[in-house]
Amino acid sequence: MKKIIVTLACALIAPLGFAQTGTTTTKETTTGTQPTTTTETTTTYTAGTVSTYTPGKTIVVQTNLGAASFVLGTTTRIVDGAGHIVTSALRPGQRVRVFYTGTGNTRAVERVIVQD
């Protein structure tokens, strides 16, 4: 009985000892195009007359719907209708268009066009 058990054990273990091993090589290729993320921003404008203006800080524009307040950033440009930079301070009553992105308190003013 002992001899049969040893023979069976050897018969079961022998294939494992003579088994061939192989390696699998996986090659990963890329086409060179990366997925892109597109962010779309919409520029809106408000037209009206200047109520108050603090250079480099804020502008309040009176519109048909009421007063609209805007914070001016360091990149905000103030130009005339021809696109020339306005160096003088804006005066109350001047007609302007304020171009901005965002809504509510997150409005970022891009440019102010003086229409007078």
MDAnalysis code that builds the backbone (N, CA, C; Angstrom):
import MDAnalysis as mda
import numpy as np

u = mda.Universe.empty(348, n_residues=116, atom_resindex=np.repeat(np.arange(116), 3), trajectory=True)
u.add_TopologyAttr("name", ["N", "CA", "C"] * 116)
u.add_TopologyAttr("resid", np.arange(1, 117))
u.add_TopologyAttr("resname", ["MET", "LYS", "LYS", "ILE", "ILE", "VAL", "THR", "LEU", "ALA", "CYS", "ALA", "LEU", "ILE", "ALA", "PRO", "LEU", "GLY", "PHE", "ALA", "GLN", "THR", "GLY", "THR", "THR", "THR", "THR", "LYS", "GLU", "THR", "THR", "THR", "GLY", "THR", "GLN", "PRO", "THR", "THR", "THR", "THR", "GLU", "THR", "THR", "THR", "THR", "TYR", "THR", "ALA", "GLY", "THR", "VAL", "SER", "THR", "TYR", "THR", "PRO", "GLY", "LYS", "THR", "ILE", "VAL", "VAL", "GLN", "THR", "ASN", "LEU", "GLY", "ALA", "ALA", "SER", "PHE", "VAL", "LEU", "GLY", "THR", "THR", "THR", "ARG", "ILE", "VAL", "ASP", "GLY", "ALA", "GLY", "HIS", "ILE", "VAL", "THR", "SER", "ALA", "LEU", "ARG", "PRO", "GLY", "GLN", "ARG", "VAL", "ARG", "VAL", "PHE", "TYR", "THR", "GLY", "THR", "GLY", "ASN", "THR", "ARG", "ALA", "VAL", "GLU", "ARG", "VAL", "ILE", "VAL", "GLN", "ASP"])
u.atoms.positions = np.array([
    [0.807, -1.179, 0.000],
    [0.000, 0.000, 0.000],
    [0.861, 1.257, 0.000],
    [1.904, 1.232, 0.775],
    [2.815, 2.343, 0.849],
    [3.448, 2.586, -0.511],
    [3.770, 1.524, -1.210],
    [4.402, 1.596, -2.514],
    [3.452, 2.236, -3.528],
    [2.184, 1.966, -3.452],
    [1.199, 2.526, -4.379],
    [1.045, 4.026, -4.122],
    [1.029, 4.419, -2.884],
    [0.889, 5.836, -2.541],
    [2.102, 6.627, -3.019],
    [3.295, 6.082, -2.836],
    [4.515, 6.753, -3.294],
    [4.520, 6.853, -4.815],
    [4.103, 5.821, -5.495],
    [4.059, 5.820, -6.955],
    [3.064, 6.845, -7.466],
    [1.890, 6.891, -6.851],
    [0.888, 7.890, -7.256],
    [1.373, 9.317, -6.991],
    [2.025, 9.531, -5.875],
    [2.548, 10.850, -5.548],
    [3.601, 11.267, -6.571],
    [4.485, 10.350, -6.933],
    [5.507, 10.651, -7.951],
    [4.861, 10.908, -9.299],
    [3.833, 10.156, -9.616],
    [3.153, 10.334, -10.902],
    [2.446, 11.690, -10.970],
    [1.949, 12.165, -9.853],
    [1.283, 13.469, -9.828],
    [2.277, 14.634, -9.813],
    [3.415, 14.460, -9.204],
    [4.401, 15.538, -9.084],
    [5.298, 15.610, -10.312],
    [5.561, 14.529, -11.007],
    [6.470, 14.486, -12.145],
    [6.108, 15.480, -13.247],
    [4.854, 15.618, -13.665],
    [4.559, 16.582, -14.733],
    [4.896, 18.022, -14.343],
    [4.780, 18.316, -13.064],
    [5.118, 19.669, -12.620],
    [6.614, 19.928, -12.723],
    [7.420, 18.961, -12.469],
    [8.864, 19.114, -12.543],
    [9.363, 19.254, -13.968],
    [8.693, 18.621, -14.939],
    [9.120, 18.688, -16.330],
    [8.337, 19.709, -17.156],
    [7.509, 20.478, -16.525],
    [6.682, 21.452, -17.250],
    [7.556, 22.558, -17.814],
    [7.211, 23.012, -18.992],
    [7.952, 24.095, -19.619],
    [7.342, 25.423, -19.184],
    [8.207, 26.345, -18.999],
    [7.734, 27.683, -18.653],
    [7.923, 28.582, -19.858],
    [7.091, 29.514, -20.005],
    [7.200, 30.442, -21.129],
    [6.997, 31.863, -20.627],
    [7.406, 32.796, -21.445],
    [7.201, 34.197, -21.100],
    [6.291, 34.826, -22.138],
    [5.492, 35.700, -21.683],
    [4.589, 36.425, -22.567],
    [5.037, 37.873, -22.614],
    [5.250, 38.380, -23.803],
    [5.652, 39.764, -23.967],
    [4.455, 40.558, -24.462],
    [4.151, 41.603, -23.742],
    [3.056, 42.477, -24.133],
    [3.646, 43.796, -24.575],
    [3.275, 44.212, -25.764],
    [3.795, 45.461, -26.304],
    [2.636, 46.454, -26.368],
    [2.846, 47.613, -25.756],
    [1.815, 48.633, -25.734],
    [2.255, 49.771, -26.638],
    [1.422, 50.111, -27.573],
    [1.764, 51.201, -28.480],
    [0.749, 52.317, -28.328],
    [1.224, 53.512, -28.541],
    [0.330, 54.670, -28.508],
    [0.394, 55.365, -29.850],
    [-0.684, 56.011, -30.196],
    [-0.746, 56.659, -31.503],
    [-0.235, 58.087, -31.469],
    [0.070, 58.594, -30.306],
    [0.608, 59.958, -30.220],
    [-0.460, 61.005, -29.955],
    [-1.705, 60.644, -29.988],
    [-2.737, 61.631, -29.696],
    [-3.180, 61.453, -28.258],
    [-3.193, 62.532, -27.547],
    [-3.619, 62.524, -26.165],
    [-5.043, 63.053, -26.086],
    [-5.821, 62.561, -25.161],
    [-7.162, 63.126, -25.005],
    [-7.062, 64.580, -24.557],
    [-7.906, 65.426, -25.103],
    [-7.861, 66.838, -24.767],
    [-9.123, 67.247, -24.024],
    [-8.951, 68.238, -23.197],
    [-10.073, 68.787, -22.467],
    [-10.313, 70.185, -23.003],
    [-11.523, 70.455, -23.404],
    [-11.858, 71.764, -23.941],
    [-12.732, 72.496, -22.936],
    [-12.293, 73.692, -22.585],
    [-13.073, 74.531, -21.702],
    [-13.584, 75.700, -22.516],
    [-14.862, 75.912, -22.464],
    [-15.452, 76.972, -23.255],
    [-15.952, 78.066, -22.323],
    [-15.527, 79.300, -22.595],
    [-16.001, 80.430, -21.805],
    [-16.788, 81.354, -22.710],
    [-17.791, 81.962, -22.149],
    [-18.631, 82.867, -22.904],
    [-18.437, 84.271, -22.365],
    [-18.163, 85.201, -23.269],
    [-18.010, 86.591, -22.888],
    [-19.345, 87.296, -23.070],
    [-19.751, 88.005, -22.039],
    [-21.004, 88.739, -22.042],
    [-20.676, 90.214, -21.852],
    [-21.579, 91.090, -22.282],
    [-21.340, 92.497, -22.016],
    [-22.574, 93.158, -21.446],
    [-22.317, 94.222, -20.721],
    [-23.372, 95.060, -20.175],
    [-23.113, 96.464, -20.670],
    [-24.137, 97.109, -21.210],
    [-24.007, 98.475, -21.713],
    [-24.796, 99.413, -20.812],
    [-24.250, 100.594, -20.610],
    [-24.932, 101.593, -19.794],
    [-24.041, 102.797, -19.585],
    [-24.346, 103.570, -18.551],
    [-23.550, 104.759, -18.238],
    [-22.825, 104.543, -16.915],
    [-21.656, 105.146, -16.811],
    [-20.838, 105.009, -15.611],
    [-21.501, 105.771, -14.462],
    [-21.704, 105.084, -13.337],
    [-22.197, 105.745, -12.128],
    [-21.019, 106.162, -11.264],
    [-20.173, 105.176, -10.937],
    [-18.946, 105.458, -10.188],
    [-17.813, 104.640, -10.786],
    [-16.615, 105.185, -10.639],
    [-15.439, 104.514, -11.186],
    [-14.265, 104.766, -10.267],
    [-13.624, 103.697, -9.824],
    [-12.393, 103.776, -9.057],
    [-11.327, 103.098, -9.897],
    [-10.353, 103.877, -10.431],
    [-9.352, 103.290, -11.336],
    [-8.647, 102.066, -10.730],
    [-8.622, 100.995, -11.517],
    [-7.949, 99.767, -11.105],
    [-8.704, 98.939, -10.088],
    [-9.891, 99.390, -9.660],
    [-10.613, 98.652, -8.622],
    [-12.022, 98.277, -9.052],
    [-12.912, 99.258, -9.177],
    [-14.309, 98.949, -9.483],
    [-14.912, 99.937, -10.465],
    [-15.979, 99.495, -11.097],
    [-16.798, 100.348, -11.946],
    [-18.252, 99.935, -11.711],
    [-19.122, 100.936, -11.546],
    [-20.552, 100.684, -11.407],
    [-21.218, 101.291, -12.626],
    [-21.985, 100.465, -13.342],
    [-22.631, 100.886, -14.576],
    [-24.143, 100.860, -14.360],
    [-24.798, 101.975, -14.704],
    [-26.251, 102.049, -14.620],
    [-26.818, 101.543, -15.942],
    [-27.629, 100.469, -15.870],
    [-28.228, 99.868, -17.061],
    [-29.745, 100.025, -16.995],
    [-30.432, 99.524, -18.015],
    [-31.894, 99.536, -18.007],
    [-32.464, 98.696, -16.877],
    [-31.701, 97.712, -16.425],
    [-32.156, 96.806, -15.373],
    [-31.707, 97.236, -13.990],
    [-30.967, 98.327, -13.883],
    [-30.445, 98.792, -12.596],
    [-28.937, 98.892, -12.621],
    [-28.362, 99.075, -11.452],
    [-26.914, 99.233, -11.338],
    [-26.221, 97.872, -11.349],
    [-25.101, 97.811, -12.056],
    [-24.283, 96.592, -12.102],
    [-22.872, 96.964, -11.682],
    [-22.344, 96.265, -10.690],
    [-21.013, 96.548, -10.171],
    [-20.027, 95.511, -10.686],
    [-18.839, 95.965, -11.060],
    [-17.804, 95.086, -11.590],
    [-16.487, 95.387, -10.898],
    [-15.715, 94.338, -10.641],
    [-14.371, 94.489, -10.093],
    [-13.401, 94.422, -11.253],
    [-12.519, 95.416, -11.342],
    [-11.536, 95.469, -12.431],
    [-10.274, 94.736, -11.998],
    [-9.791, 93.840, -12.841],
    [-8.556, 93.111, -12.557],
    [-7.349, 93.830, -13.145],
    [-6.199, 93.259, -12.944],
    [-4.964, 93.860, -13.463],
    [-4.858, 93.734, -14.978],
    [-5.592, 92.792, -15.585],
    [-5.520, 92.605, -17.032],
    [-6.655, 93.297, -17.775],
    [-7.523, 94.017, -17.053],
    [-8.642, 94.706, -17.690],
    [-8.124, 95.859, -18.543],
    [-8.626, 95.922, -19.787],
    [-8.238, 97.011, -20.697],
    [-9.417, 97.958, -20.847],
    [-9.132, 99.251, -20.815],
    [-10.152, 100.267, -21.065],
    [-9.755, 100.933, -22.374],
    [-10.627, 100.797, -23.396],
    [-10.319, 101.281, -24.736],
    [-11.484, 102.113, -25.266],
    [-11.200, 102.872, -26.323],
    [-12.273, 103.607, -26.989],
    [-12.842, 102.752, -28.118],
    [-13.788, 103.306, -28.873],
    [-14.443, 102.558, -29.944],
    [-13.492, 102.076, -31.021],
    [-12.360, 102.776, -31.219],
    [-11.377, 102.393, -32.235],
    [-10.351, 101.391, -31.708],
    [-10.418, 101.073, -30.410],
    [-9.483, 100.110, -29.835],
    [-8.258, 100.733, -29.201],
    [-8.181, 102.073, -29.148],
    [-7.048, 102.750, -28.511],
    [-7.237, 102.785, -26.999],
    [-6.166, 102.626, -26.281],
    [-6.235, 102.595, -24.818],
    [-6.592, 103.985, -24.298],
    [-7.540, 104.017, -23.366],
    [-7.969, 105.262, -22.734],
    [-7.127, 105.452, -21.479],
    [-6.440, 106.590, -21.398],
    [-5.567, 106.842, -20.252],
    [-6.239, 107.714, -19.200],
    [-7.254, 108.462, -19.575],
    [-7.933, 109.319, -18.603],
    [-8.957, 108.504, -17.814],
    [-9.261, 108.989, -16.630],
    [-10.230, 108.298, -15.777],
    [-11.632, 108.432, -16.371],
    [-12.436, 107.408, -16.181],
    [-13.816, 107.455, -16.655],
    [-14.615, 108.413, -15.775],
    [-15.561, 109.116, -16.399],
    [-16.385, 110.087, -15.688],
    [-17.818, 109.582, -15.579],
    [-18.520, 109.932, -14.516],
    [-19.931, 109.566, -14.420],
    [-20.701, 110.114, -15.623],
    [-21.582, 109.298, -16.167],
    [-22.375, 109.689, -17.323],
    [-21.823, 109.200, -18.652],
    [-20.566, 108.757, -18.691],
    [-19.997, 108.237, -19.934],
    [-20.654, 106.906, -20.278],
    [-20.933, 106.719, -21.578],
    [-21.516, 105.452, -22.042],
    [-20.396, 104.439, -22.256],
    [-20.601, 103.237, -21.717],
    [-19.585, 102.184, -21.806],
    [-20.247, 100.839, -22.063],
    [-19.431, 99.922, -22.536],
    [-19.789, 98.500, -22.601],
    [-18.732, 97.764, -21.801],
    [-19.177, 96.961, -20.862],
    [-18.261, 96.189, -20.018],
    [-18.364, 94.730, -20.449],
    [-17.270, 94.186, -20.981],
    [-17.215, 92.795, -21.427],
    [-16.621, 91.959, -20.294],
    [-17.337, 90.902, -19.900],
    [-16.901, 90.085, -18.771],
    [-17.239, 88.616, -19.006],
    [-16.592, 87.757, -18.220],
    [-16.908, 86.334, -18.205],
    [-17.348, 85.972, -16.797],
    [-18.130, 84.921, -16.682],
    [-18.596, 84.477, -15.377],
    [-19.922, 85.113, -15.014],
    [-20.398, 84.776, -13.815],
    [-21.669, 85.296, -13.338],
    [-21.555, 85.690, -11.873],
    [-22.487, 86.503, -11.428],
    [-22.554, 86.875, -10.009],
    [-21.273, 87.519, -9.522],
    [-20.778, 87.043, -8.397],
    [-19.560, 87.603, -7.810],
    [-18.293, 87.099, -8.485],
    [-18.417, 86.168, -9.426],
    [-17.241, 85.614, -10.093],
    [-17.032, 86.235, -11.474],
    [-17.610, 87.413, -11.716],
    [-17.439, 88.065, -13.023],
    [-16.024, 88.627, -13.142],
    [-15.361, 88.285, -14.229],
    [-14.018, 88.791, -14.505],
    [-14.103, 89.723, -15.711],
    [-13.803, 91.013, -15.496],
    [-13.892, 92.002, -16.566],
    [-12.681, 91.866, -17.464],
    [-12.937, 91.700, -18.777],
    [-11.861, 91.604, -19.754],
    [-11.520, 92.970, -20.329],
    [-12.570, 93.723, -20.727],
    [-12.314, 95.053, -21.281],
    [-13.541, 95.936, -21.113],
    [-13.290, 97.241, -21.129],
    [-14.336, 98.235, -21.062],
    [-14.165, 99.092, -22.315],
    [-15.225, 99.228, -23.100],
    [-15.181, 100.067, -24.300],
    [-15.963, 101.337, -24.007],
    [-15.269, 102.481, -24.093],
    [-15.910, 103.775, -23.898],
    [-16.539, 104.174, -25.214],
    [-17.845, 104.462, -25.209],
    [-18.555, 104.741, -26.440],
    [-18.647, 106.224, -26.749],
    [-18.344, 107.109, -25.843],
    [-18.391, 108.554, -26.094],
    [-17.067, 109.061, -26.597],
])
